[in-house]
Amino acid sequence: MFDVIIAGCGPTGAMLAAELRLHGVRVLVLDKETEPKSFVRIVGLHMRSLELMAMRGLLERVVEHGRRRPAAGFFAAINKPAPEGLDSAHAYLLGIPQPVIERLLEEHAVALGAQVRRGRAVAGFAQDDEGVTVELADGEQLRSRYLVGCDGGRSTVRKLLGVGFPGVASRTETLMGEMEVGVPPEEVAATVAGIRETQHRFWLRPFGAGVYSVVVPAAGVSDRAEPPTLEDFKQQLRAVAGTDFGVHSPRWLSRFGDATRLAERYRVGRVLLAGDAAHIHPPIGGQGLNLGVQDAFNLGWKLAAQVRGWAPETLLDTYQAERHPVAEDVLANTRAQMELLSTEPGPRAVRRLLTELMDFNEVNRYLIEKITAIGVRYDFGAGPDLLGRRLPDIDVKPGRLYGLLHHGRGLLLDRTERLTVGGWSDRVDYLGDPGAQLDVPSVLLRPDGHVAWIGDDQQDLDDHLARWFGTPGQPPEQSPQA
Ligand SMILES: Cc1cc2nc3c(=O)[nH]c(=O)nc-3n(C[C@H](O)[C@H](O)[C@H](O)COP(=O)(O)OP(=O)(O)OC[C@H]3O[C@@H](n4cnc5c(N)ncnc54)[C@H](O)[C@@H]3O)c2cc1C
């Protein structure tokens, strides 16, 4: 008997498993593949995801394996410098291969005590009042209290759950792969630069040891059941660039579409969905993995609270209430970006106008904050603008704020030094006199770093502690300290 079974050990499943383990939840992750993905999609970890890594003490490990780039140039691939005034201590983009970030997250989850079993596909399940019986493809049955489908865009869990996945089917398809080229690098660079002036779904980028990462529009939309062939690449390179660059010796070949779909519900009883299982959209702006990891971060502590028995009745449902609108927004911005990549005269004119508008720092910053998710504000009701937003990684007396969040607990930052977390001290830490960078009297942070309350009144604080952290336990004999 497990507390939570997670279908899928991609980035979303691994992150969720780690978050659950911070709270001692017994978690099993099942993945249908016997080996982790080897597919080298270079993924950009955006600011908010870097902040999450910092909040769990993973940032240095992750940064070691990636390349820091400016937080710029990823909205519709419009080439502008990073905006000024980005309010983050981690204001850069980290380029890192997807298999690497997946491995690091899985290692983190396993180090915290999660079990991962590979070559085990979830094929069915049935839920009742006490839990979920999960059936694997080989007929084995497992039992848990909750099941989370982190099993990607073609999610079996979502389909079995009967949750609708409305949206728009792919209208374009793009070939992507790694291969060697038969012409000198300068010739490749010159031709690519010319084509990219108008065709944005096209590149050949050196990937080390004579290998190039190649992206080119496909001839049409397929069912993507079969990977493309090298001949498909040659044909499309000739059609777009007038030459196939003598490509040969492919390492891997793939294709992706631009379907945009959002699950109607993220939860049905004891079964939940997260990551690509809940939403798919074109990869423009590099947001999918980031969005999935952030879903997991939002869900983890809430599901743990439910399992541990202290969750307020509506807490688990705030997962959908908070994350569904965020995904809706990402779907909308990827759609807009795809339009801006079009080679038609109308969208090209809009692109030109937007390119001019992005010279205004406010516009540039707004778009970058959107893509990097540092602009996300959850609706916690009326209150100051900071309520519902994440608190940046400010300096606090013992160091940096995110260093105090490694254990996934709530945190009260109390400048008044007369408030207490009382009977919630088993779930919420306390820091008095946090330092000058906090410019409000006191702030209650949820385990995901979002501001749940701002004020200076103990009764009001207690009401909000109860709202997010349930019924208090026995207060400790002495005042809680961080
Ligand atoms: C070309 C390209 C470039 C991209 N670039 C970026 C980028 O720069 N930044 C970014 O944020 N995102 C990017 N993405 C998107 C990103 O790859 C996905 O959003 C991300 O992989 C989603 O993670 P996930 O864990 O939700 O799902 P997945 O990564 O799809 O993982 C799902 C896992 O579930 C397993 N599984 C499936 N079915 C079952 C089953 N029945 N039982 C058990 N296990 C199962 C699979 O084996 C897999 O391991 C890109 C995507 C593409 C195609």
Ligand as a Chemical Component Dictionary entry (heavy atoms), coordinates in Angstrom:
data_LIG
# 
_chem_comp.id                   LIG 
_chem_comp.type                 NON-POLYMER 
_chem_comp.pdbx_formal_charge   0 
_chem_comp.three_letter_code    LIG 
# 
loop_
_chem_comp_atom.comp_id 
_chem_comp_atom.atom_id 
_chem_comp_atom.alt_atom_id 
_chem_comp_atom.type_symbol 
_chem_comp_atom.charge 
_chem_comp_atom.model_Cartn_x 
_chem_comp_atom.model_Cartn_y 
_chem_comp_atom.model_Cartn_z 
_chem_comp_atom.pdbx_ordinal 
LIG C1  C1  C 0 11.175 20.079 -29.438 1  
LIG C2  C2  C 0 10.738 20.373 -28.060 2  
LIG C3  C3  C 0 11.412 21.343 -27.328 3  
LIG C4  C4  C 0 10.991 21.634 -26.035 4  
LIG N1  N1  N 0 11.657 22.605 -25.349 5  
LIG C5  C5  C 0 11.231 22.941 -24.117 6  
LIG C6  C6  C 0 11.892 23.981 -23.384 7  
LIG O1  O1  O 0 12.847 24.604 -23.836 8  
LIG N2  N2  N 0 11.431 24.262 -22.135 9  
LIG C7  C7  C 0 10.364 23.620 -21.595 10 
LIG O2  O2  O 0 9.959  23.948 -20.472 11 
LIG N3  N3  N 0 9.733  22.628 -22.273 12 
LIG C8  C8  C 0 10.138 22.273 -23.503 13 
LIG N4  N4  N 0 9.502  21.283 -24.182 14 
LIG C9  C9  C 0 8.362  20.603 -23.556 15 
LIG C10 C10 C 0 8.812  19.507 -22.593 16 
LIG O3  O3  O 0 9.620  18.577 -23.263 17 
LIG C11 C11 C 0 7.563  18.822 -21.992 18 
LIG O4  O4  O 0 6.617  19.795 -21.634 19 
LIG C12 C12 C 0 7.930  17.994 -20.762 20 
LIG O5  O5  O 0 8.673  16.853 -21.141 21 
LIG C13 C13 C 0 6.679  17.541 -20.005 22 
LIG O6  O6  O 0 7.059  16.806 -18.881 23 
LIG P1  P1  P 0 6.087  15.714 -18.239 24 
LIG O7  O7  O 0 6.861  15.084 -17.139 25 
LIG O8  O8  O 0 4.790  16.346 -17.911 26 
LIG O9  O9  O 0 5.791  14.675 -19.404 27 
LIG P2  P2  P 0 6.865  13.730 -20.204 28 
LIG O10 O10 O 0 8.197  14.362 -20.265 29 
LIG O11 O11 O 0 6.183  13.397 -21.490 30 
LIG O12 O12 O 0 6.973  12.460 -19.294 31 
LIG C14 C14 C 0 5.932  11.527 -19.208 32 
LIG C15 C15 C 0 6.496  10.207 -18.695 33 
LIG O13 O13 O 0 5.406  9.300  -18.518 34 
LIG C16 C16 C 0 5.775  8.018  -19.004 35 
LIG N5  N5  N 0 4.532  7.321  -19.333 36 
LIG C17 C17 C 0 3.708  7.528  -20.382 37 
LIG N6  N6  N 0 2.650  6.714  -20.314 38 
LIG C18 C18 C 0 2.795  5.964  -19.184 39 
LIG C19 C19 C 0 2.023  4.943  -18.560 40 
LIG N7  N7  N 0 0.875  4.519  -19.088 41 
LIG N8  N8  N 0 2.476  4.403  -17.402 42 
LIG C20 C20 C 0 3.647  4.814  -16.839 43 
LIG N9  N9  N 0 4.422  5.773  -17.429 44 
LIG C21 C21 C 0 3.998  6.352  -18.557 45 
LIG C22 C22 C 0 6.692  8.318  -20.184 46 
LIG O14 O14 O 0 7.537  7.224  -20.442 47 
LIG C23 C23 C 0 7.446  9.547  -19.686 48 
LIG O15 O15 O 0 8.631  9.197  -19.006 49 
LIG C24 C24 C 0 9.897  20.951 -25.475 50 
LIG C25 C25 C 0 9.237  19.968 -26.214 51 
LIG C26 C26 C 0 9.637  19.698 -27.490 52 
LIG C27 C27 C 0 8.896  18.668 -28.283 53 
# 
loop_
_chem_comp_bond.comp_id 
_chem_comp_bond.atom_id_1 
_chem_comp_bond.atom_id_2 
_chem_comp_bond.value_order 
_chem_comp_bond.pdbx_ordinal 
LIG C1  C2  SING 1  
LIG C2  C3  SING 2  
LIG C2  C26 DOUB 3  
LIG C3  C4  DOUB 4  
LIG C4  N1  SING 5  
LIG C4  C24 SING 6  
LIG N1  C5  DOUB 7  
LIG C5  C6  SING 8  
LIG C5  C8  SING 9  
LIG C6  O1  DOUB 10 
LIG C6  N2  SING 11 
LIG N2  C7  SING 12 
LIG C7  O2  DOUB 13 
LIG C7  N3  SING 14 
LIG N3  C8  DOUB 15 
LIG C8  N4  SING 16 
LIG N4  C9  SING 17 
LIG N4  C24 SING 18 
LIG C9  C10 SING 19 
LIG C10 O3  SING 20 
LIG C10 C11 SING 21 
LIG C11 O4  SING 22 
LIG C11 C12 SING 23 
LIG C12 O5  SING 24 
LIG C12 C13 SING 25 
LIG C13 O6  SING 26 
LIG O6  P1  SING 27 
LIG P1  O7  DOUB 28 
LIG P1  O8  SING 29 
LIG P1  O9  SING 30 
LIG O9  P2  SING 31 
LIG P2  O10 DOUB 32 
LIG P2  O11 SING 33 
LIG P2  O12 SING 34 
LIG O12 C14 SING 35 
LIG C14 C15 SING 36 
LIG C15 O13 SING 37 
LIG C15 C23 SING 38 
LIG O13 C16 SING 39 
LIG C16 N5  SING 40 
LIG C16 C22 SING 41 
LIG N5  C17 SING 42 
LIG N5  C21 SING 43 
LIG C17 N6  DOUB 44 
LIG N6  C18 SING 45 
LIG C18 C19 SING 46 
LIG C18 C21 DOUB 47 
LIG C19 N7  SING 48 
LIG C19 N8  DOUB 49 
LIG N8  C20 SING 50 
LIG C20 N9  DOUB 51 
LIG N9  C21 SING 52 
LIG C22 O14 SING 53 
LIG C22 C23 SING 54 
LIG C23 O15 SING 55 
LIG C24 C25 DOUB 56 
LIG C25 C26 SING 57 
LIG C26 C27 SING 58 
# 
